[in-house]
Amino acid sequence: MEKLEELKNDLKGLTTIDKLRFLANKFAGKIIFSTSFGWEDQAITHLIFSNNIPIKVFTLETGRLFPETYYVWNRTLEVYNKPIHAYYPKNELLQDMVNTKGPNSFYESVENRKECCYIRKIEPLKRALAGNEIWVTGIRADQSANREDMHDLEYDQGNNLIKFHPIFEWTLDDVKSYIKENNIVYNTLHDKGFPSIGCAPCTRAVQPGEDFRAGRWWWEDQSKKECGLHSTEAEGVKI
């Protein structure tokens, strides 16, 4: 993709902050950052808010988040005094699913779990990303095996935009150090064995020696551990 290659050249040699500034200026009003209030996202939120970079920050309010996550959300608003836009599931879709299958149908099959993820996360994400050209994320290279071949800039065919991962090359220790050095509010579940924090019913602590994402949808086969938020291929999703 020609635009992608041009951007890679434009960003060469720039610092993380300058990359964010460059993209915010070049794609003014069409650049957006998604946060789930984890370590990585809090670091990027700090980069954006503390440097007054004009990037819209949003989150997906699934309705099943941990109390600790809501605390971080609220404290982040208080610290920076800047908006974080919430996108909720569509009432009709959520009501139909719960009325038909109950509130915890995601435990029963991978198909049911993907349906729940679609209604609570994928569909709201599509609305959040609509009309934007750059999607900023907190993805890091060492987070999971299927992300090893990615780069800090990539084309997302499914959402028809370019994704930018500003801390792609950071290690987890880099993130922790940045959080500590800048006194950034973070989710205390990270201190209790939760490296990846999603919806409360679908996330548990990771045991010593387990994979990074072992705590997400732990009742499923390891190969099915993605919800589809960061799939870069265009595909139809049935609900």
Secondary structure, 3 states (H helix, E strand, C coil): CHHHHHHHHHHCCCCHHHHHHHHHHHCCCCEEEECCCCHHHHHHHHHHHHCCCCCEEEEECCCCECHHHHHHHHHHHHHHCCCCEEECCCHHHHHHHHHHHCCCHHHCCHHHHHHHHHHHHHHHHHHHHCCCCEEECCCCCCCCHHHCCCCCEEEECCCCEEEECCCCCCCHHHHHHHHHHCCCCCCHHHHHCCCCCCEHHHECCCCCCCCCCCCECCCCCHHHCCCCCCCCCCCCCCC
